[in-house]
């Protein structure tokens, strides 16, 4: 679970940077502030990481206390920026095509979902 939490925290860091960069560009170029809300959803297939991310106030297990600093930071970002973390089935996780050795059938299924062919 520690790897899942670290990956979730890294994803949050990237998203926050992109969101701040878009805001900075709009301010620099004098663009009007957009009144719409950006809907960001992070898909997580690990139930423990999902529960740890969505639990407020923070609760820790005996093992999760070692990486609680990361969880505190991304929980704050989830709440303040309105980011949603939702469950996705492991068979539908597109990131697995880049990180796991898959069978031909699973690889072709995920490739079709990702590329459309």
Secondary structure, 3 states (H helix, E strand, C coil): CHHHHHHHHHHHHHHHHHHHHHHHHHHHCCCCCCCCCCCCEEEECCHHHHHHHHCCCCCCCCCHHHHHHHHHHHHHHHHHHCCEEEECCHHHCCCHHHHCCCCHHHHHHHHHHHHCC
